[in-house]
C-alpha cells in the first residue's frame, strides 16, 4: 500500500469505516499478503526501501538498519509486523504488554482536522499470554529472532491499580518471559497514582532485576510526553537515570478527558521534554522520541533541534501513509550526505553510465532509421528475399498489407526511440549519481529487451539486422552494468520534507504513471502472445479485408513475417513498460525535473508513432485503439499532476515552513 495508492484509493475508503475496523482490516490484509508466496517480495518491490550503510548503525549492541521505529500502539495485535518491517522501519516496539489482557470496548476516534487518533485506553493490549503465543509462532516462521528480523523493543507495564509491590512482581514476570525474544526493553513504570518516592524506588528495583534477567540488553525509561515537568524533575533527582539505563523513550499519548490523543500535537510536548532532558544530561543518555511525526521535517526537527537518537511512528503512518518511514530515511540520508566532506567525485563517463548512455543513443538512432524505412519502403531486401515477393507483388494481392506492416514497424520504431530516451536519461541522471532504482530499471528493462529477440523466432523468421544490432548493443549493456552500485550514494536534491498540496497531487500523478506502466506491460505481453500464436486480432482482419487462410495462400511465409513484427513490438513495449514502471514506482521525487522531462519526452515518440500511423493508414477502429487512448489519458494526467511537485514550485514556501517548525 504505497502512498500513491493509499491517498488516492484506500484512505478515502478506510476513513469511512470505524477507526478500529479500518486498522484491523489494513494490518490483517498486509499480514496475510506476507504469508502468501511472493507476498513479502511484492511489498518490498513496491516500497523499494534500499539499505544504506550510512543509516545502518549498531547502538547498545543492537543493530538498527534505519533510525525509524514503529510504535507498538499501532499494531497492537502484532498481525502486520512482518509486512510493516519491509517498508523502512529499523526496529519495532511491542507493547504495552501487561500480565493480563486489558480491553476497552469504546471506539477509537479520529480528529481529521488535527490529524489525531483518540484512544479510550492507551494501555489496551492482549496480555502476556497472547503476545507470547504470537512470538513463538513468529520465531517458528523466522520473523522473530532471525538474522533478517527487526529488533523488538518490548514496552512492559504493570496492571492498572497495582501496588508498588505488585507492579514489581509483574515486571519481573514480563521481563523473564519476554527476554528470549527482546533486543531491549522500555520500562513503563511511571504511575500517576504513586508518589515520586514510590515511583523512584520502584524504578530502582525494576532496573536492578532487569539487569539480572536481561544482562547487557538496553533498558529505557518510558516517560509519558505530557508527564508534569515538576514531578519529572523530582523523579530524576532521586533516580540516577544515566547510571542505570541507556536512556528514555518519550511517549506519544496526551491524556485528556476524552481519551488519549496521539497526533501532531505530541511533537511540541516531545520537543519541550527533550530540551529539559538534554539540558540536564547532555549526551549521557539516549532519547527515543515518538508521537507527532507526520512529515519528514518533523523527524528532522526532533533529531536536530531535540537531539533524538531514534524516532518512532504512530499516527503519522495513518495520516501520511505507509511511505512515511522511507521518506524520513531519505531525508536523514540526505542530511548525513550533506555533512560529508568532501563529496565523493562523480564517476567518469567510461566507468559504467556512459556505456548505457551510448546504448540509449544507439536505440534512438536505430528507432529513427527504422521509422524512416517503415514509412517509405516498409520492407528490407532480406524481407523480400525471405518472401520471394517484392512490394509491388504484395500490394497487388492486398493493397492494405503494406500499410498494415508499416503500422507495426512504425509503432516499434516509436517504442525504440522511447526506450532510448529513457535509457540515456536514466544513465545520465540516475546511474551516474548511483541511484539504485535507475540501475535496477536499466538492468530489468534491457534484460527483457534482449530476451525478446527470441520472440522473433516464434514463427520461424530470423531477422539478421535485428540480430546484428542486438550483438552490437550487448557489449555496451554489459560494460554499463559491470560496476555495481557504490555504497556511498552521491548527494541529490533535498527530498520532500512536508505534506503540502503539491505532494498530495503528486500521489495522483504517480498513480497515473504506475497505471500507465502496468497497462503498457499488459499490452506488451498480450501483443507478444498474439504475435507468436494467432498473429491477428479480429480488428486486424477487418482492416485487411481477409483472413489467415487467404494470406497463407498468397504466400506461406507472409504470416511468419507479420508475426515477427508483432512479437518484436510486444517485447519492446514490455521492455519500455518496465523502465517506465520502475521510474514511476521508485523515482518520483520532489524537484526531480529531469525525470519529469524524461517521462514527457520519452512518452511522445511512442504515442506519436502509434496514433499517427493509425490515422495515416486509416486504421482507426475505436476498440483497437481504446487501450492506447486510456494509456494516453494516464500519461497526460500524470504529467499535469506531477508538474508542480517535480518542478519544486513550492520550494520557497517549504523552506519558510521548515524555519517555523524548527523555531
N, C-alpha and C positions, 0 to 999 in steps of 0.2 A: 504494500500500500504506500507507494511513494507520494510525495506532496502533490505532484501533478494529477494524481488520481484521487487523493484524499480530499483536497479542497474543491475539486470540480465535480466529483461523483459521489464519494462516500460520506463525507462530512455532512452535506445537506440532508442526507437520508438519516444518518446516525443521530444527528441533533434533533430529529423529530421524535426519537424514541426516548424513553426514560433513561437517565444517565447510567444507572447500574446495568440495565439491559444492554445498552449500546456498548458499554465497556466489556461486558462478558462475551457478547457476540464477536466483537472485534478480536479480542485476545484468544478466544477459542478457535476462531477461524484461522488466525495466524499460527496458533499452536498446532492445529490439525494439519495445516499445509506442511509444516515441518516434518510431520510423521509420514507424509506421502513420499514415495520415491522421487527424488529430484526436487522436493519442495524447498529444502534449505538452499539449494543452488539457485532456484528461481528468486527467492528473497535476496540472496547475496548479489545476484546479477542485476536486479532492478535497483538495489541500493548502491552497489559498487563502492563500498567503503574500503578504500585502499589502506593498507597498513604502512605507516610512515615511521621509520626508526626514530625520527626526531620527537615524535609523540610517545613512543614506546619507552616507558620508564619503569624501573623497579624501586619501590618505596616500601620500607618496613618489611623487606623480604617477600613482598608481593608484587607480581608483575602486572602493570596496568598498560594495556595496549593503547588505550586512549584515556584522556583525563576526564571523560564524561561518564557518569554512572546513572543507573535507573533507580529511582526511589521505590521502596518496597510497597508503599501505599497504593501505587497504580495497579500493579498486577498482584493483588492481594492473595489470589489463589494459585499463583505460580504457573498458570496454564500456557502463557505465551512467552515464557522465559527464553526458550531456545530461539524462537523467531526474533525476539527483540535483541538478542545478543548478536544478530547478524547486521544490524543497521548502524553501527558506530559506537556502541557502548563498550566501555573498558572494564566495568565491574557492575555488579547488581546488588542492591540492598534487599535483603529478605526480612520482612517484618513490617510492623512489630509482631513478635512472636511471644505469646503468653502460654502458660502451662495449660490452661483450659481455653476452650473456644469463647470468644466474645462476639455476640451477634447484636445487630441493631437493624430492625425491620423498617425503620424510617427511610424514606427515599433520599438518594443523593441528588443534590440540586446543582444547576448551573447558573452562573451570573454572566451572561454573554457580554454585557457592556464592560464589565470589569475583568473579563477573561478569568473567572474564578470557579473552582469546584467547591461545593459546600457539603462536607461530610457530617452526618449526625453524630458519629463517633470516630475519632481518629485512631482508636486502638482496636477496632473491629478486626478480627482475624480468625482463622480456622483452628487455632490451637496447636500445641506441640505435636500431638499425635498425627494430624493430617499433614503438617509440614514434614514430619519425619518420613511418612509413607511416600510423599512425592519425591523427597530427596533420595530415598532408596531406589525408587523407580528411575529417577534421572541418572543415578550412578550406574545402574544396570545398562542404560542406553548410552553411557559415555558423556552425558550432558553435565554431570557434576563430578568434579574431581579429576577429569581427564586433562591432558595437555592443552587441548583446544578449548576447554571450558573456561568461562569467565570467572574471576574471583567472586565469591559470595561473601558479603559482609552482613552478618546477622545482627539485627536490632532486637535485643532481648528486653522484655518489660514484665514487671510484676502485675498481678491481677488487681483490678480496681478494689479499693478498700482494704488492701493487705496492710498488716502492721509492718514495722521495720524488720522484725524478726522473720515474719512470713515471707517478706519480699526477698530477704537474703537466701532463704531456702529455695525459693522458686528460681532465683537467678542461678544458683549453683546447679539446680536440676537442668535448666535450659543450657547452660554452658557445657555441662558434662555430656548431654545428649547430642548437641549440635556441633561440638568441637571437631569430629572427624570430617565434617563437610565444610567447615568455615575457613576462610582466609583471614578473617578478622571479626571483631565484634564491636557493635555500638551499644554501650551500656546505658539503657534508658532508665535511669534510677532517680530522676528528679520528680518528686511528687509534691504538688502544690499544697496538699493537706498536711505535710510534715513541716516541722520547724527546720531552720537552716542547720542547727546542730544535728538533728536526726538524719537529715539528708547527707551531711558531711560524713558522719560516722558510717552510714550505710554504704556510701561510695568507697570508703577506705576498706571496709570488709569485703565488699564485692570485688574490688580490684585485686586485693590480696588473694582471694580464692581463684579469681580468673587467671592470675599469673601461675598459680599451681596447676590449674587444669589445662590451660592453653599454651603454656610455655612462652615462646617468643612471638606468638601471633599478636598483631597490633590491636590495641584497645583504644576506643574513642568514647568520650563522654558525649551523650546525646543531650543537647540543650534546645528546648523549645525556643523558636526565634522570638516569641513575644514574652519570654520569661522576664519578670521585672528586673530592671538594672540593679536596684539596690540589693535585692535578695541574691542576685548572681554575684555581685561584688563581695557580699558577706560570705557566700558559699566558697568562692575561690580563695578567700583569705584564710579559710580553715582547711581547705583540701588542696594538697600540693600536686596540682594537675600535671605540671611539667615533669615531675619526677615519677609519677605513677602511670601515666598514659601517654600515647603518642600524640593525642590532640583531641579535637572536638568535632562533632557533627552538628551543624545548625539546622534545626528542623524547618519544615516548610508549612506548618499549620499555624494559623492565627485563631485563638479561641475566642468566640463571640457568643452572644445569647442565642443566635440562630444556628450555631454549629461551628465546625472547624473549617475555616476558609483557607484554601490553598490556591494561590493565583499570583498575579503580578504584584500585588501589594506586599507580598512576603519579601520582595527584594530589598525594600528600604529597611525593613527590620534586620535583615541579614547584614546589610552594609553597616548599619549602626552598631550591631553586636560585634562584627568583625573588627571595627575600629577600636572598640573597647578592649578586645582581646589582644590585638596586635600592640596596642599601647602598653598593655600590662606585661605581655610575654615576648613581644618581638617575634623572632623566628624560632623560638624554643619549642613551639607546638605547631602541629599541622592543623589546618582548618578545611573541612569538607562542607561546602555550602549547598543547600538545596532550597528550592522554592523561588518563585518569581523569575525564573529563567524562561522567557518566551521567545527570545531572539538571540542570535549570536552575540550581539552587542551587550546583552545582559550578562552573559557568561564572561566576556572580556572585562566588564566593569567589576564583577565580583573577584576576578583573578588579578586584575591590575590594581584597581583602587582599594579593593577589600583584602587582597592578599590570600585568596583561597587557593589551596593546593589542588583540590579536586572539586568537582561540582556534580550535583545530581539533578535529574529532571523529573518533573511530575506533571503539573498542569500544562506546562509548555508543550509537552508531547501531544496533549489533547487538542489544544487550540492552534498550535503552529504546525503540527503534523509530524509524521514519523521521520521526516528528513532532517529534523532539528539537530540530532546528535552529529550527523555528518556535516551539517553547515557549521556547527560550533567547532568541530575538529579542524575544518578547513580554515576557519578564522584564526584559531590558535596556531595552526601550522604557518599561516601567512605571517603572523606576528613574530614567530620564532625565526622564520627565514629572514625577515626584515632585520632582525637583530644580529644576524650573522655578518661578520666582516672578515675578509672580503667575500663578495658574492662569487660563487663558482663561475668560471668562464663558460660562455656558450660553446657547445660542441661545434667542431668545424663542419663545413659543408660535406666533406667526404667521410665523416665519421659514420653516419647512417642516414640522417634525414635527407641529405642531398640526393642520394640514390633514389629514395622514394619520390622526391620532387621530380626527378628526371623521369621516373616511371609514370607519374601523373601527366607530365608534359607530353610524353610519347603517346599516352592514351588520348589526350586532346587532339594531337596532330593526326593520329590514326582515325579518330572519330570524324574529323573534318574531311579527310580523304575519303573515308567510307561514305559519308553523306553526299559528297560530290559525285562519286561513282553511282550510288544508288539513285540519285536524282537525274542522272543522264543515261549512261549505257545500261545500268542495272546489273547486267551480267558481266562477269570477268571471262577472259579467254578460257580459263580452265573449267568454268561453269559450262560454257558452250561445248567444250570438248567432252565433258562428262555426259552431257545430254545427247550430244551428236546433233544438236539443233542450234541455230542462231536466233537472234532476237526476232527477225522477220518471220521465221517459221512459227515461233511461239505465238506471235501476235496474229498470225493468220488463223491459227487454231482457236485462240480465245483472246480477244483484244483486252480483256481485263487481267490476264495473267501477269504481264509485266508490271502494271500499276500495283497489283496485289503484292508481288515480290518486292517492289520498290518500297511499299509501305512497311514491310517487315524490316527491310535493311536500313531505312532511314530512322525508324524508331530505335533500332540497335545502335546506329551511329550517334543519335542524341544521347542515349544512355551511356555510351562510351565517353562522350565529352563530359557528361555529368560526373562520372566516376573519376575522370582525370582531374577535374576541378577539385573534387573532394580530396583526392589523394595529395595533390600539390599543396593545398591549404593545410591539411592535417599534418603534413610533413613540416611545412614552413613554420606554422604557429603552434602546433601540438607536439610532434615528436621532437622538434628542435629544443623545446622547453621542457622536455621529459615529462609530458603529461601522459600518464599511464593509459587513460581511456583512448587517446589518439592512436597510440601504438597498438592497443588491443583491436581497435576498429580497423586499422590497416591490415593487421595480421588476419583477422577473421574474414574481412571482405575479399582481400586478394586471394586467400586460400580457396574460397568458394569460386572466385572468378577463374582461377587456373583449373580447378576441378571440373568446372562446367564445360571445359573443352571436350570432355568425353561424351557430353550430351550430343555433340555434333555427329558422333558416330552411331547415334541411336537408330538411324535408318540406313547405315552403311555408306554415308558420304564422308569422305575425308577432304577437309579444306586445307590445302597446302599453305595458303597465305596465312590463315589463322594459326596454323601450327608453327610457321616460321616466326610470326610476331610473338607468340607465346614463348618460344625458345629464346628470343631476344630479350623479352621483358623479365623472364625468370631470374637471370643473374642480377638485374637491378633490384628486384624484390629481395633476393637472398642477401645481397650486400647491405640493403637498408635495414634488414632485420637481424643482422649478425651481432650487433651490440645490444645487450639488454638494457633495461631502464636503470639509470643511476638511482641509488637510494637517497640521494640528496636532490630533491626537485628544485628547479630554479624558481626564483621569485616570479610571481604572477601579479596581476592586478588584485587589489584587495577584494576578497569575495563579499557577497551580500551579508550585511550585518543586521538589517532591520526588515520587519514585515510591512513594508509600505505598499501603496496601491499598485505600483508597478510590479512588485514581486508577486502579488496575488494575480494580476493579469498574466504574468509570465507563466503561471501554473497552467492556465488555459492554453497559452501558446505552446507550451511544452507538450501538453496532451495532444494537441493537433499534430505536431510533428511525430510523436510516438505512434499515433494512429496512422499517419502517412507512411511511416516506416513499416509497420505491420501490414498495411494494405499493399504496399509495393512488394513486400516479401511474399505475401499470399498470392499476388498476381504473378510474380516470377515463378513460384512453384507450380501454379496451375498451368501457365503457358509452357513451362518445360515439360510437364507431364503430357499435356495435349500434343506438344511437338513430337514426342517420341512414341505416341500411341495413335490417337485419332487424327492428328495433324490439324484438322479443321474443326471449327465450331459452326453451328448452323448459319450464323450471320455471314461467315466467310463464303460458304457455298452459295448463299443467296446473292452476294455481290458478284461472284464468279459466274453465276447462271449455269452451274454444272454440278457434278457430283464426283466423288473419288474414282468411280469406275471409268467415267469418261476421261478423266485426267490420265488415268493409267493406260487407257487405250491410246491417248495422244502420244505419251512417252512413258514407258515403265519406270524411268528414273526420275521423272518430274517430281513425284511426291517426296522422294528421298531428298531432293534439293530443297524443296519448300520446308520439309521437316527440319532440315539442318538450320535454316534461317530461324525458324520458330523456337527451336530448342536453345539455340545460341542466344537469342534475345531474352528468353526466360531466365537463363543462367546469369546473363549480365544484369538483368533487372533485379534478381535476387541479391547479387553481389552489391549492387548500388543500394538496395534497401538496407542491408546490414550496416553499411557505412553511415547511412542517414539515421538508422535506429540507434546505433552506438552514440553518435553525436547528440541525438535527442535525449537519450536516457542519461548520459553522463557528462556531456559537455556544456549544457546550458548554464551560463554563469552571468552574473551582473557585469556589465561593461565589456563583455567579450564581443566587440563589434566585428572582429574578423570572422567569427563563426556565423553571425547573422548574415554578413555579406556572402559567406561561403554557401550557406543554405539557399540564399536568394539566387546567386549566380549559378550554383551547381544544379538547382532545380530547373532553371529556364531551358537549357538545351533539350532536356527530356520532354517537357511539356510542349515546347515549340515544335519539336520534331513530330511528336505524337498527334497533336491537334492539326498542325499544318499539313502533313501528308494526307491525313484522312480527308481534310477539306479539299485538297488539290485533286485527289483521285475520285472524290465523290462517295467515299465510303463513310457515310455519316449516320449509320444506324445508331439510334439512341441507346438501345440495350447494349450494343457492343462497346460504346464509348462511356457508358454510365460509370464504370469503375474509375476511368480517367477523370471524369467530371468531379467525382467525390474526392479523389486524391488531390485535385487542383484546389478544391474548396478547403481541404485541410492545410494545404501549402499556403494559400493566401491568408487565411485566418491566423495561422501560426505566426507568419511574418508580422502581421499587424499587431498582435498581442505581445509579441516578444520585443518589438522595436524599442519602446521606452526603457525596458529593463536592460537589454543588451547594449543599448547605446548610453546607458547611465544618465538618463535625463534628470534624475533626482539626486545626483551626486552631492550638490551643494546643500540641499535640504537634509540629506542623511548625515553629512558632516556636522551640521549645526545640531542635529538631534543627538549625535554622539556626545558633543560637548555638554549638552544639557544633562544627559544621563550621568556622565562622569561627575559633573558639577553637583 
